[in-house]
Amino acid sequence: MKLVLIRHGQSVWNAKNLFTGWIDVELSEKGKAEAKKAGELLKEANIYPNICYTSYLKRAIHTAQIALNELGWEHIDVIRSWKLNERHYGDWQGKNKEEVKAKYGEELFMAVRRGYDTPPPPIEESEPDYAKRYPLDPKYEDIGYHPKSESLKDTRERVVEYFYEEIVPALLAYDTVMIAAHGNSLRALIMYLESIAPENVSKIEIPTGTPIVYDLTKELVIYNKTTYNH
């Protein structure tokens, strides 16, 4: 069985060094090129997924669309779930990362960004730009989960839950599954798959638009991992 992971290409807010989280922003031109290259790399490796999963966020959705278009493989089902969303960055969403670090200090900044169980400060409804940075998007009305911020631990819980609900059955049925998602939702999944301890999670680096392919036994044991660098 093959599990193909692709972090979305660079977004316009990645390019501006802003925290994005659940805010739905577009791919940059560089991000679109990265997604196209991801498709090219999969084609060169002769890897054609049977089914694809993405988050509810268009930067992941468009990355999957562009990569599958490059593969000439747009007929497969693409399933979207909020459980694959980026972590919710709370009050930091929409803010410049360097400005946040200057305000909160290096220690808290790194504990949130690269740690396991430290969430960013929650966004408060009393803030004047609350509606802009915490949009009440209709697509989340019925999910029963409306975080004000999330740690990586929180993100891992929903990602691993979805992995067993939907992705493991697909792997067993279809053999090759692709996930186009986000830096933290994929960090959470990689942490689980590779049994990486919380104290070592900061070492997980996932480049944008770079396919990571796991070969798995039916018991979900990894016997090969290949990163297809640009």
N, C-alpha and C positions, 0 to 999 in steps of 0.2 A: 504494500500500500504506500502511496505517496501523498504527503501533505505539503502543499505549496503555500508559503506565507509571503505576502507582499505588503509592506508598509506603503501607504499612499505616497504619490509623488509630492514634491514640495508644494505647499499651499501658498496663497498670497500672504497669509499671516505668518507662515514660517519665514518667508522672505523678509518680512518686517520685524522679525524677532518678537512676535506677540504670542502670548498664551492663547490657545484656541479652545481646547476642550470640546464642549458640545455645540459651540457656535458653528453654524454651517457655512463654511467659506469655500471659495473656488480653488482649483489648482492654478498655480502660476504657469507661465509658458514653460519654464524649466521643469515643473512637475509633470506637465503633459508629455514632455520629451522623455522624462524618466519612466513614465508609465509605458510609453511606446517601446522604449528600450527593454523594459521588463518582458514585454511580449516577444520581442526579437530573441531575447536570451532563452526563453522557454521554447521557442520554435527551434532554435539551434540545438537545444538539448532534447528535442523530440518529446516534450512533456505537454500533453494535452489533457486538461482536467475534464472530468465527467460532470462536475457540478461546482458552483462557485458560491461563496458566502461573503457578504459585506455588511458593514454597519448601516445605520440610517443616514450617515453623513455623506454629502455628495463628493467630497474629495476622495473618499474610498470607493464610492460607487463609480465615479468617472475613471478612476485608476483601473478598476476591473474592466470597464467598458473598453477603454483604449487598449489595454493589454490583450483582451480577447479579440478585439478587432484586428490587431497586428498578427495574432495567431490564425486569423480566419476561422474563429471558433465561437461565433456569437450565438449559436443555436442552443447552447446549454442553458439550463435553468440557473438563475442567479437569485439567491435567497437573501433577504436583508433582515437584520435584527439589531435592535438598539443595544442588545447585550454585547455586541462587538464594537460599540462606540468607544471613542477616546475617553479617558477618565475625565470626570468633571472637575475643572480647575477652580470652581468657586469664585471667590472675589478676585482672583488673578486673571480670569478670562477677559481677553481684550486688552490686557495691560502689557507693557514692554518688559521683557524679562530682566534687562539690566536695571531698570527703574525699580522693579519689584525686589531684586537682590539688594539694591542700595537701601531700600526702605526697611526690609525685614532682616537683613544680615545674611552672610554667607552660610552660616550653620543651618538656619531654618530653611533657607532657599534650597540647599542641597538635600536636606532631609525630606523635603516635599518632592523635589524633582527626581532624585535618584534613590530615595529610601523606600521602605515597604509600607509602613503603617502610619505615616504622618500625612494627614490631609492638608490642603491649603485652607486658609480662612474661608468660612462659608460666605456666600453673597447674601446681603441683607436686603429685604424688600423696601426698606426705608431709603436706600441709596437712590439719588436722582436718575442715574442711568441704569437702574435695575432692569427695566424692560429691554434695553439694548443688549446687555450682557447676560441676561437670563431670559431669553425669548420664550414666551409661552406658546411653543409650536404645537399646532393641532395633532401632529403625528405622535406626540407623547401623551395625549389625553387619556388613553385607555391602558397604558402599560402598568400603572400602579407603582411607578418608581420615579420619583422626582428629586434627585439629589441636589443639595446646595453646595456640595463639594465631595470629592472622593479621594481616598488614598489608593495606592497601588493594590493594597490588600482588598479594598472594596471592589476594585475593578476585576481583580483575579476571581473573586467569588462569582460574579455574573458571567465572566468569560468561561471559566471551567464548567460551570453549570450548563451553559449553552453547548460547550464542546461535547458533553456527554448526552445532552438532549437530542442534538441534531447532527453534529459533525461526525462523531464516532459511528452512528448507524450509516451515514453516507459513505464513510471510508469502507466499511464492511460490505456495502452494497455495490459501490461504484469503483473502488480501487484508488482513484486519483481525485483529490479534493483541493480546491484553491480557496484561500481566504485573503481578501484584500481589506486591510483594516488599518490600525493606527499604532503609533509608537508604544503606547502604554498597554493597549489591549493585547498586542502581540508580545510585549515583554512579559505580561502576566501569563500568557499561554506558554511561551518558551520556558519561563521559570518553572512551570508545572511539568512540561514534557521532559525537561532535562534535569529535574529534581535539584534546582538551584536554590540554595538556602537564602533566606531574606537578607542576611548580612552580605551576600555576594551579588545581590540583584543589580547593584550599581554598575557592574561590569558588563551587563548586557547592552550591546549597541546594535541598533537596527537601522541601517541606512535607508533613506527614502528610495522607493522604486527598485529595490534590489530583491530578486526572488531568493528565498531560502527554502530548500526542499529537503524534507525528512523522508527517509525510507523507514517504514515501520513494519513490525510483525503484527499479526492479528491480536497480539496481547499488548499492542501499543508500545513495544520496546523499540527504541531507535537503534538501527544498525548502520545507518549512514546519514550524514548531513552534508549538504552541498550549498554553498552560497555563490550565486552567479553574479559576480561583481561587474559593474559597467566598465 
